[in-house]
Amino acid sequence: MLVVAAVVFADTLFFAAIAPLLPELARELHLSKLSAGLMTAAYALGTLLGSVPGGILAVRVGPKRTVYTGLALLGGSTLAFGLLDTAAGLDVARFVEGVGGACTWAGGLAWLVAEAPAERRGALIGGAIGAAIGGALFGPVIGTMAGAIGRAATFSGVVALAILLVDQVRRLPDAHIASGQGMRNLVRALRHAPVLGAMWLVVLPAAIAGLLSVLGSLRLHHLGLAVGAIGATFLLAAALEALISPAVGRLSDRRGRLLPLRFAMAGLIVLLACFTLPAVGLLLAVLIVAIACNLGAFWAPAMAMLSDASEAAGLDQALAAALMNLAWAAGQIVGSAGGGALAKATGDAVPMACAAAACAVTLALARERWVRRPVVSPA
């Protein structure tokens, strides 16, 4: 569904816009590295805490109204980010953006999955992921524009995109039938091993992506690459990831969810273990792009697998989307904050070796029984 793709594109557009603004904000507001990190992480924290409420909202009022809520929060908080000039205010704005993102993803994915046959879930989720990565590509452009002409002018204009999307969503039919599910059903679903296994397969790439975003850029800078070259590296990595995700989603529909995941994990074991070996910036840049390509093979199969497992456990797809949000946000926070702290204490090799070991253990334990379980009737 093109509108859902546009909604998640807008979400990640706002999320990624902060990257080029952060150095200037740190200078203006006298932010320490910790304060700058907190401002960056505030979005993921908002998504983490908003995941379950967003999913329950989608169950109770329907995906359409939940997407409305998410877009309203995104638009309002983005406008606030353009107008406020205190660190605390900007942190709160980023946090609210994350809550809005949790709502748009919960409503959008629930809408997408509910209207799609199970045999096309991987392809449709992969398309949405590709659109989201596309938003992450254009986000820094918006941030750069805000640095040139001012945050207030830029983000006031960008809010028009949220208003336009609200109008487009309004035109779509909403055939939602409330299931009446809530926290009890969510907790019950978490007792199913396939649900937990699929959640882990979303946590794992999110943690590696968070780790790579911190250590990759810092190490490239250490090896002498200029800011433009570092940006180009991550731009190419994201572009390839956006192209790979829909294709791998279609493959997972035809050949099974675990096949692409196994290949991706095998590749990551080798690539992550080699992260500290390149002594030339260009070689490390190539390695980072290769890691991103393997991560691109994770998202669609893992999220489709979580959708399948949740359905088999009798869980409403809106709550399944909440579990996807929860897993992604948890992985991002652990990877970026935890991985960065571990690297500071021990060096880059240790957190990357831990990530490679996590992939190896997951590859060894992944079983087909994670994919198919008997459907049970929800209480």
Number of C-alpha atoms within 10 A of each C-alpha: 14 10 16 23 23 20 28 25 24 28 27 21 24 28 23 20 23 23 15 19 18 18 12 12 18 15 10 12 13 12 17 11 10 10 16 19 14 17 23 20 21 23 26 28 23 22 29 26 18 24 30 26 19 31 33 24 22 31 25 19 14 22 30 23 20 27 31 22 22 30 28 19 22 28 25 18 25 25 21 21 23 18 17 14 14 12 19 12 15 21 20 18 26 29 25 25 31 32 28 31 33 34 36 32 29 35 33 28 28 26 24 22 22 17 12 16 10 14 14 17 26 32 24 24 28 30 26 29 26 28 25 21 25 24 26 25 23 18 24 22 17 23 23 18 18 20 17 11 10 14 24 16 14 19 24 18 12 17 20 12 16 24 15 12 18 21 12 14 18 14 8 10 8 13 12 15 10 12 14 11 18 18 13 9 17 22 11 14 23 17 11 16 16 25 26 18 23 26 25 19 25 27 25 25 29 25 25 27 19 22 26 24 17 16 21 23 19 13 19 23 15 13 15 13 18 13 12 8 16 20 15 13 21 20 18 18 23 22 19 19 26 27 19 24 30 26 18 25 31 23 19 27 19 13 10 18 26 20 14 21 25 19 14 21 25 16 18 25 22 15 18 24 18 16 21 17 10 14 11 13 19 17 13 21 24 15 20 23 20 19 24 26 24 24 24 31 28 30 28 34 33 29 29 29 28 28 31 27 28 28 22 21 25 20 27 25 27 34 30 29 30 29 28 30 30 23 26 25 29 21 26 26 22 19 27 23 20 17 26 21 14 16 18 12 10 11 14 19 17 16 24 25 18 15 23 23 16 16 25 17 13 17 18 11 11 16 12 13 10 21 21 12 18 10 14 11 10 15 10
